[in-house]
Amino acid sequence: MPQPRLAVAEQKDTPVGATSTARAEILAVLLAAGYNEPAAADLVARADREPRDPDPNPDFRETLDGGHALIVEYGDCEMHASCQCGKRLGTTTPDASLDTFVPGWERHTITEVST
């Protein structure tokens, strides 16, 4: 199956040199099902922002929509930071200070997010 040309918004999450990613495969299936490229990319982006907890606690509902908390996750030997709204803030090594992410997150919450 030919790989779809990824929209700019989706390219940032595709590893350099990757021939196939789950995101690319999902986009290919959506395109084959009749979605146009912008609609398919938008659907994948919307799914990215949805809560991921398989067993949600109703008292502490997970959300990626409507908040701007700094989220730091451990990946393959690196720390990934993002805002609760989905904006990616970068990566660093586990031995570095998490303060590395604060300036970008503050800039995002103070200047990029409308109040």
C-alpha positions in Angstrom: 0.0 0.0 0.0 1.5 3.4 -0.9 2.2 5.7 2.0 0.1 8.9 2.1 1.8 12.2 2.0 1.4 13.4 5.6 -0.1 16.8 6.3 2.4 19.3 7.8 0.7 19.1 11.2 1.2 15.3 11.2 4.8 15.2 9.9 6.2 16.5 13.2 5.3 13.2 14.9 6.8 10.9 12.3 10.4 9.8 13.0 12.9 10.9 10.4 13.6 8.0 8.0 10.5 6.1 9.1 9.0 4.2 6.2 5.8 3.4 8.1 4.2 4.6 11.3 0.9 3.8 13.0 -0.1 7.4 12.2 0.7 6.9 8.5 -1.1 3.6 8.4 -4.2 5.1 10.0 -4.1 8.0 7.5 -3.8 5.6 4.6 -6.8 3.7 5.8 -8.8 6.9 6.2 -7.8 8.0 2.7 -8.8 4.6 1.3 -12.2 5.0 3.1 -12.9 8.2 1.2 -11.6 10.9 3.6 -9.8 13.7 1.9 -6.3 14.4 3.3 -7.1 17.4 5.5 -10.2 15.7 7.0 -8.1 12.5 7.7 -5.3 14.5 9.3 -7.8 16.4 11.4 -9.5 13.2 12.6 -6.1 11.7 13.7 -5.2 15.0 15.4 -8.6 15.0 17.2 -8.0 11.4 18.4 -4.6 12.5 19.7 -6.3 15.0 22.0 -8.8 12.5 23.4 -8.3 11.0 26.9 -6.3 7.8 26.9 -7.1 6.3 30.2 -8.8 2.9 29.6 -10.4 2.9 33.0 -11.2 6.5 33.8 -11.9 7.7 37.4 -15.1 9.8 37.2 -13.8 12.0 40.1 -10.6 12.8 38.2 -11.4 12.8 34.5 -8.4 12.9 32.2 -8.6 15.5 29.6 -6.3 16.9 26.9 -8.9 19.4 26.0 -9.5 22.5 28.0 -6.4 22.7 30.2 -2.8 23.8 30.0 -0.9 21.7 32.6 2.6 20.8 31.9 2.8 17.0 31.2 6.1 15.1 31.2 6.3 11.5 30.1 9.2 9.0 30.1 9.9 7.6 26.6 12.7 5.5 25.2 15.5 6.9 27.4 14.2 10.5 27.1 11.6 12.7 28.7 8.9 14.2 26.5 7.0 17.3 27.5 3.7 18.6 26.2 1.0 20.9 27.3 -2.3 19.4 28.4 -3.9 20.9 25.3 -1.6 18.8 23.1 1.2 21.3 22.1 4.5 19.5 22.1 7.2 21.2 24.2 10.3 19.1 23.5 12.4 16.3 24.8 15.4 15.9 27.1 17.4 13.2 28.8 16.2 11.7 32.1 19.3 13.1 33.9 18.5 16.7 32.9 16.4 19.0 35.0 12.7 19.1 34.2 13.0 22.9 34.5 14.2 22.6 30.9 10.6 22.5 29.8 9.3 25.4 31.9 10.3 28.4 29.7 8.6 26.9 26.6 5.5 26.0 28.6 5.3 29.4 30.2 5.7 31.1 26.8 2.9 28.9 25.5 0.5 29.6 28.4 1.3 33.3 28.7 1.6 34.4 25.0 0.0 31.7 22.8 -3.1 30.8 24.8 -5.9 33.3 24.7 -7.4 34.0 28.1 
